[in-house]
């Protein structure tokens, strides 16, 4: 390579940053510290989306247009916010340790540290496109599991490289040695990111997954849902580990009939349940021949098409499906798998004050308020939040260790 070619390579930070991150970041900061920060932050957010899809066990989602649009918007927002917020706290913690880098310089460090993970993003799209082309041409292609494992390895390598590069650049701009760089990095990024995530999870939204069939057909096994924590205010069950710091609810708001709620089992406060509220305080609830009766009046119920589903063993099952409408107009589907099941006829229950009667939509296969010894009515204090959207869904295949993404359910509002 001649001198002019070597100079061209050295002048490109995209290439030199891989092996010479310290000298490269110095050149970037002396030239223009704001150079490409927003672009790199946005692409870095995209790499986080790739990591999520890898954890979910499917690279095929990269080829779905709806997923691409939604995650692109989320990636831009998350990536830019991450760089600016973490840059602020890196500056704050660095000052305490004697560092001298400005917030702009630290944002540049974080943004350029994304370069290896951005390469992973590009490789993942190339792999996904290649699989799509093989499918379109009818050529036998490697299994989805092989693609997932390959991408997982690439993500692990580029992620490790990104962390090393970021630490080296951080130490250079702050003027730190190894240990002060580590402390600055932990205080300014990982701990702050954990705190932000904790705040969101505690006060705004918490993810849950559906492990059982009790809420079919509304929710399927393998659905991942977001629950709004603020819908009914906050109790001790809103906090991680549920410390008994206070009783009752703060900013309390009562659930409505038909709400899908997540709550702690009153009989076992370590277990979370998802059910539908059908009875309010002081209501009289009874099941008569499989029909829900509220205060002596049967709810409106009409037969609709059968519901069919495939379990993890590949077996297809069918069940009678009904459309029920509660007194407040909320309508939803229920299943009747077994005629004259032992839960189809119950005594009349009176809901205590500040309690709620909940049912599973899969009426013959649900542990709910009809079983007083296992669950019973749910106190207002035990509510965690209201289910409002499915953000991911996959079906597991027994024995094969594979999963299929149910794209049609992603982004579905839940009612």
C-alpha positions as CSV (number, residue, x, y, z in Angstrom):
1,X,0.0,0.0,0.0
2,X,1.4,3.4,-1.0
3,X,1.5,6.5,1.3
4,X,-1.6,8.1,-0.2
5,X,-3.6,4.9,0.3
6,X,-2.4,4.6,3.9
7,X,-3.3,8.3,4.5
8,X,-6.8,7.6,3.1
9,X,-7.4,4.7,5.4
10,X,-6.1,6.6,8.4
11,X,-8.4,9.5,7.6
12,X,-11.5,7.4,7.8
13,X,-12.7,7.0,11.4
14,X,-15.1,4.2,10.3
15,X,-12.0,2.0,9.6
16,X,-9.4,3.2,12.0
17,X,-11.7,3.2,15.1
18,X,-11.7,-0.7,15.0
19,X,-8.0,-1.1,15.9
20,X,-7.0,2.5,17.0
21,X,-10.0,3.8,19.0
22,X,-8.0,6.2,21.2
23,X,-6.2,8.1,18.5
24,X,-9.4,8.0,16.3
25,X,-11.6,9.6,18.9
26,X,-9.0,12.3,19.5
27,X,-9.1,13.1,15.8
28,X,-12.9,13.1,15.8
29,X,-13.0,15.4,18.8
30,X,-10.5,17.8,17.4
31,X,-12.2,17.9,14.1
32,X,-16.0,17.9,14.9
33,X,-17.2,16.2,18.1
34,X,-20.8,16.3,17.0
35,X,-19.9,14.4,13.8
36,X,-22.5,11.6,13.0
37,X,-23.7,11.4,16.7
38,X,-27.4,11.2,15.8
39,X,-26.8,8.7,13.0
40,X,-24.7,6.5,15.1
41,X,-27.1,6.7,18.1
42,X,-30.0,5.7,15.9
43,X,-28.2,2.8,14.3
44,X,-27.0,1.8,17.8
45,X,-30.6,1.7,19.0
46,X,-31.3,-0.7,16.0
47,X,-28.6,-3.0,17.3
48,X,-30.5,-3.2,20.6
49,X,-33.6,-4.3,18.7
50,X,-31.5,-7.0,17.0
51,X,-30.4,-8.2,20.4
52,X,-34.0,-8.4,21.5
53,X,-35.0,-10.5,18.5
54,X,-32.0,-12.8,19.1
55,X,-33.1,-13.4,22.7
56,X,-36.7,-14.0,21.4
57,X,-35.2,-16.8,19.2
58,X,-36.1,-15.6,15.7
59,X,-34.2,-13.6,13.1
60,X,-37.1,-14.1,10.7
61,X,-38.7,-11.0,12.2
62,X,-36.2,-8.9,10.4
63,X,-38.1,-9.6,7.2
64,X,-41.5,-8.4,8.4
65,X,-42.3,-4.9,7.2
66,X,-44.5,-4.1,10.3
67,X,-41.7,-5.1,12.6
68,X,-39.2,-3.0,10.7
69,X,-41.3,0.1,10.8
70,X,-42.2,-0.1,14.5
71,X,-38.7,-1.1,15.7
72,X,-37.0,1.6,13.5
73,X,-39.0,4.3,15.2
74,X,-38.3,2.8,18.6
75,X,-34.6,2.3,17.8
76,X,-34.1,6.0,16.9
77,X,-35.8,7.3,20.0
78,X,-34.1,4.8,22.4
79,X,-30.7,5.2,20.8
80,X,-30.6,9.0,20.9
81,X,-32.0,9.2,24.4
82,X,-29.4,6.6,25.5
83,X,-26.5,8.7,24.2
84,X,-27.7,12.0,25.7
85,X,-28.8,10.7,29.1
86,X,-25.8,8.4,29.5
87,X,-23.5,11.2,28.3
88,X,-24.9,13.5,31.0
89,X,-24.3,11.0,33.8
90,X,-20.9,10.0,32.5
91,X,-19.9,13.6,32.7
92,X,-21.4,13.9,36.2
93,X,-19.7,10.8,37.6
94,X,-16.5,11.6,35.7
95,X,-16.2,15.0,37.3
96,X,-16.4,13.3,40.7
97,X,-13.5,11.1,39.7
98,X,-11.4,14.0,38.3
99,X,-12.2,13.6,34.6
100,X,-12.2,16.6,32.3
101,X,-14.3,15.5,29.2
102,X,-17.3,17.6,28.3
103,X,-20.8,16.2,27.7
104,X,-20.4,16.6,23.9
105,X,-17.2,14.7,24.0
106,X,-18.7,11.9,26.0
107,X,-21.7,11.7,23.7
108,X,-19.2,11.2,20.8
109,X,-17.5,8.4,22.7
110,X,-20.8,6.6,23.3
111,X,-22.0,7.1,19.7
112,X,-18.8,5.9,18.0
113,X,-18.7,3.0,20.4
114,X,-21.7,1.6,18.6
115,X,-19.8,1.0,15.4
116,X,-19.2,-2.8,16.0
117,X,-22.8,-3.4,16.9
118,X,-23.9,-1.5,13.8
119,X,-21.8,-3.9,11.8
120,X,-23.8,-6.7,13.5
121,X,-27.0,-4.9,12.5
122,X,-25.9,-4.9,8.8
123,X,-24.8,-8.6,8.9
124,X,-28.2,-9.6,10.4
125,X,-30.0,-7.9,7.6
126,X,-27.7,-9.6,5.1
127,X,-28.4,-13.0,6.6
128,X,-32.2,-12.3,6.7
129,X,-32.2,-11.1,3.0
130,X,-30.1,-14.2,2.0
131,X,-32.7,-16.5,3.7
132,X,-35.5,-14.7,2.0
133,X,-33.8,-15.1,-1.4
134,X,-33.2,-18.8,-0.9
135,X,-36.9,-19.2,0.0
136,X,-38.0,-17.3,-3.0
137,X,-35.8,-19.4,-5.3
138,X,-37.0,-22.7,-3.8
139,X,-33.5,-23.6,-2.7
140,X,-33.2,-25.6,0.6
141,X,-31.7,-23.3,3.1
142,X,-30.2,-23.7,6.6
143,X,-32.7,-24.0,9.5
144,X,-33.9,-21.0,11.4
145,X,-32.0,-22.3,14.4
146,X,-28.7,-22.2,12.5
147,X,-29.4,-18.6,11.5
148,X,-30.2,-17.7,15.1
149,X,-27.1,-19.3,16.5
150,X,-24.9,-17.6,13.8
151,X,-26.4,-14.2,14.6
152,X,-26.1,-14.8,18.3
153,X,-22.3,-15.5,17.9
154,X,-21.8,-12.4,15.8
155,X,-23.8,-10.3,18.2
156,X,-21.7,-11.5,21.2
157,X,-18.4,-10.8,19.4
158,X,-19.4,-7.3,18.1
159,X,-21.0,-6.5,21.5
160,X,-17.8,-7.3,23.4
161,X,-15.7,-5.3,20.9
162,X,-18.0,-2.4,21.3
163,X,-17.6,-2.4,25.1
164,X,-13.8,-2.6,24.8
165,X,-13.7,0.3,22.3
166,X,-16.0,2.4,24.4
167,X,-13.9,1.9,27.6
168,X,-10.6,2.7,25.7
169,X,-12.1,5.9,24.3
170,X,-13.6,6.9,27.6
171,X,-10.3,6.5,29.4
172,X,-8.5,8.6,26.8
173,X,-10.9,11.5,26.8
174,X,-11.3,11.6,30.6
175,X,-7.6,11.1,31.2
176,X,-8.3,8.0,33.4
177,X,-6.5,4.8,34.1
178,X,-8.1,1.3,33.9
179,X,-10.0,1.3,37.3
180,X,-11.3,4.9,37.2
181,X,-12.5,4.2,33.6
182,X,-14.4,1.1,34.8
183,X,-16.0,3.0,37.7
184,X,-16.9,5.9,35.5
185,X,-18.4,3.6,32.9
186,X,-20.4,1.6,35.5
187,X,-21.7,4.7,37.3
188,X,-22.5,6.6,34.1
189,X,-24.1,3.9,31.9
190,X,-25.0,0.6,33.3
191,X,-26.3,1.8,36.7
192,X,-28.2,4.7,35.1
193,X,-29.7,2.5,32.5
194,X,-30.8,0.1,35.2
195,X,-32.3,2.9,37.2
196,X,-34.2,4.2,34.2
197,X,-35.5,0.7,33.4
198,X,-36.5,0.3,37.0
199,X,-38.4,3.6,37.0
200,X,-40.2,2.7,33.8
201,X,-41.0,-0.8,35.1
202,X,-42.2,0.5,38.5
203,X,-44.3,3.4,37.5
204,X,-45.2,3.1,33.8
205,X,-45.1,-0.2,32.0
206,X,-44.1,-3.8,33.0
207,X,-43.8,-6.7,30.6
208,X,-45.4,-10.1,31.3
209,X,-45.6,-13.3,29.3
210,X,-48.5,-15.7,29.1
211,X,-47.5,-19.2,30.3
212,X,-51.0,-20.9,30.3
213,X,-54.1,-21.4,28.2
214,X,-56.5,-19.8,30.8
215,X,-57.0,-16.6,28.8
216,X,-57.6,-18.1,25.4
217,X,-58.7,-17.0,22.9
218,X,-57.8,-13.4,23.9
219,X,-54.3,-14.3,25.0
220,X,-52.3,-17.3,23.8
221,X,-49.4,-19.1,25.4
222,X,-46.2,-17.3,24.2
223,X,-47.8,-13.9,24.0
224,X,-45.8,-11.1,25.6
225,X,-47.8,-8.1,26.9
226,X,-47.2,-4.7,28.4
227,X,-49.2,-3.8,31.5
228,X,-49.8,-0.1,32.4
229,X,-48.8,0.3,36.0
230,X,-50.5,3.7,36.4
231,X,-54.0,2.6,35.4
232,X,-55.1,1.8,39.0
233,X,-52.6,3.7,41.0
234,X,-49.8,2.1,43.0
235,X,-49.6,-0.4,45.9
236,X,-46.7,-2.2,47.4
237,X,-47.1,-4.8,44.7
238,X,-46.2,-2.2,42.2
239,X,-42.6,-2.1,43.6
240,X,-39.9,-4.7,43.0
241,X,-40.0,-7.5,45.7
242,X,-43.2,-5.9,47.0
243,X,-41.8,-4.4,50.2
244,X,-44.5,-3.7,52.9
245,X,-43.7,0.0,52.9
246,X,-47.4,1.1,52.9
247,X,-50.8,-0.4,52.7
248,X,-53.6,0.4,50.3
249,X,-53.1,2.3,47.0
250,X,-51.7,5.7,46.1
251,X,-53.5,7.6,43.3
252,X,-56.1,4.8,43.3
253,X,-58.5,4.3,40.4
254,X,-61.0,1.4,40.2
255,X,-61.0,-1.1,37.3
256,X,-64.0,-1.4,35.1
257,X,-65.9,-4.5,34.1
258,X,-64.1,-6.3,31.2
259,X,-60.6,-5.0,32.1
260,X,-57.8,-7.5,31.7
261,X,-55.8,-7.1,34.9
262,X,-52.5,-8.5,36.3
263,X,-52.6,-9.1,40.1
264,X,-51.0,-11.0,42.9
265,X,-52.9,-14.1,44.1
266,X,-54.3,-13.3,47.5
267,X,-53.6,-16.9,48.6
268,X,-50.0,-16.8,47.4
269,X,-48.6,-13.3,47.0
270,X,-45.5,-14.5,45.1
271,X,-47.6,-15.5,42.0
272,X,-48.9,-13.1,39.3
273,X,-52.2,-13.9,37.5
274,X,-53.8,-12.4,34.4
275,X,-57.7,-12.5,34.4
276,X,-60.7,-10.4,33.4
277,X,-62.7,-8.4,35.8
278,X,-66.4,-9.3,35.6
279,X,-67.6,-8.4,39.1
280,X,-67.3,-5.2,41.1
281,X,-67.6,-4.6,44.8
282,X,-71.0,-5.7,46.2
283,X,-72.0,-7.5,43.0
284,X,-73.6,-10.9,43.1
285,X,-71.9,-13.3,40.7
286,X,-73.0,-16.8,39.6
287,X,-72.4,-19.3,36.8
288,X,-75.5,-21.1,35.7
289,X,-75.1,-23.7,32.9
290,X,-71.9,-22.1,31.8
291,X,-73.5,-18.6,31.6
292,X,-72.2,-15.7,33.7
293,X,-74.9,-14.1,35.8
294,X,-74.3,-10.6,37.3
295,X,-76.8,-9.5,40.0
296,X,-79.3,-12.1,38.8
297,X,-79.2,-11.2,35.1
298,X,-77.4,-13.4,32.6
299,X,-74.9,-11.5,30.4
300,X,-75.6,-11.3,26.7
301,X,-74.0,-14.3,24.9
302,X,-74.0,-15.3,21.3
303,X,-72.4,-18.3,19.5
304,X,-69.6,-17.5,17.0
305,X,-67.3,-19.6,15.0
306,X,-65.2,-22.3,16.7
307,X,-61.8,-21.5,17.9
308,X,-58.9,-23.7,16.7
309,X,-55.4,-23.7,18.0
310,X,-52.2,-25.8,17.8
311,X,-50.4,-26.8,20.9
312,X,-46.7,-27.2,21.4
313,X,-46.9,-30.8,20.3
314,X,-48.4,-29.9,17.0
315,X,-51.9,-31.1,17.9
316,X,-54.9,-29.1,16.6
317,X,-57.8,-28.6,19.0
318,X,-61.1,-26.9,18.6
319,X,-63.6,-25.4,21.1
320,X,-66.9,-23.7,21.1
321,X,-66.5,-19.9,21.1
322,X,-68.9,-17.4,22.5
323,X,-69.1,-13.6,22.3
324,X,-70.1,-12.2,25.7
325,X,-71.2,-8.6,26.3
326,X,-71.0,-7.2,29.9
327,X,-73.6,-4.6,31.2
328,X,-71.2,-1.7,30.5
329,X,-70.9,-2.8,26.8
330,X,-67.5,-4.4,26.9
331,X,-67.5,-7.4,24.5
332,X,-65.0,-10.2,24.4
333,X,-64.7,-13.9,23.4
334,X,-64.8,-16.9,25.7
335,X,-64.3,-20.6,25.2
336,X,-66.5,-23.5,26.3
337,X,-64.3,-26.6,26.0
338,X,-66.4,-29.0,28.1
339,X,-70.2,-29.1,28.3
340,X,-71.4,-29.2,31.9
341,X,-68.0,-28.7,33.4
342,X,-67.6,-28.6,37.1
343,X,-67.2,-24.8,37.0
344,X,-70.2,-24.2,34.8
345,X,-72.5,-24.1,37.8
346,X,-71.5,-22.4,41.0
347,X,-73.1,-20.9,44.1
348,X,-73.9,-17.2,44.1
349,X,-70.8,-15.2,45.2
350,X,-71.2,-11.7,46.8
351,X,-68.1,-9.6,46.0
352,X,-66.8,-7.9,49.2
353,X,-66.1,-4.2,49.3
354,X,-62.8,-3.2,47.6
355,X,-62.6,-6.6,45.9
356,X,-63.1,-7.8,42.4
357,X,-64.4,-11.0,40.8
358,X,-62.2,-12.2,38.0
359,X,-62.6,-15.0,35.4
360,X,-60.4,-16.5,32.7
361,X,-61.8,-16.4,29.2
362,X,-61.1,-20.1,28.8
363,X,-63.9,-20.8,31.3
364,X,-63.3,-24.6,31.7
365,X,-59.6,-24.3,32.2
366,X,-58.9,-21.4,34.5
367,X,-58.1,-20.9,38.2
368,X,-60.1,-17.8,39.0
369,X,-62.5,-16.3,41.5
370,X,-64.9,-19.3,41.2
371,X,-62.3,-21.3,43.2
372,X,-62.4,-19.7,46.6
373,X,-59.8,-22.0,48.1
374,X,-57.2,-21.3,45.4
375,X,-57.8,-17.7,44.4
376,X,-61.1,-16.1,45.4
377,X,-62.0,-12.4,44.9
378,X,-59.1,-10.1,44.4
379,X,-58.4,-7.1,46.7
380,X,-57.9,-3.7,45.0
381,X,-54.5,-3.6,46.7
382,X,-53.3,-6.7,44.9
383,X,-53.8,-5.2,41.4
384,X,-50.6,-4.5,39.5
385,X,-52.0,-3.0,36.3
386,X,-54.1,-3.3,33.2
387,X,-53.0,-5.3,30.1
388,X,-53.2,-3.1,27.0
389,X,-51.0,-4.4,24.2
390,X,-49.2,-7.5,22.9
391,X,-45.7,-6.5,21.9
392,X,-44.4,-9.9,20.9
393,X,-45.8,-13.4,20.3
394,X,-44.2,-16.7,19.6
395,X,-45.2,-20.4,19.5
396,X,-42.8,-22.9,20.9
397,X,-42.4,-26.3,19.3
398,X,-41.9,-29.1,21.8
399,X,-38.8,-31.2,21.5
400,X,-37.3,-29.2,18.7
401,X,-36.2,-26.1,20.7
402,X,-37.6,-23.9,17.9
403,X,-40.2,-21.1,18.0
404,X,-42.3,-19.5,15.4
405,X,-43.1,-15.8,15.6
406,X,-46.8,-14.9,15.3
407,X,-46.4,-11.7,13.4
408,X,-50.2,-11.1,13.2
409,X,-50.4,-10.7,17.0
410,X,-47.6,-8.2,17.4
411,X,-48.9,-4.7,18.3
412,X,-52.5,-6.0,18.9
413,X,-54.4,-4.0,21.4
414,X,-55.9,-6.2,24.1
415,X,-59.5,-5.9,25.3
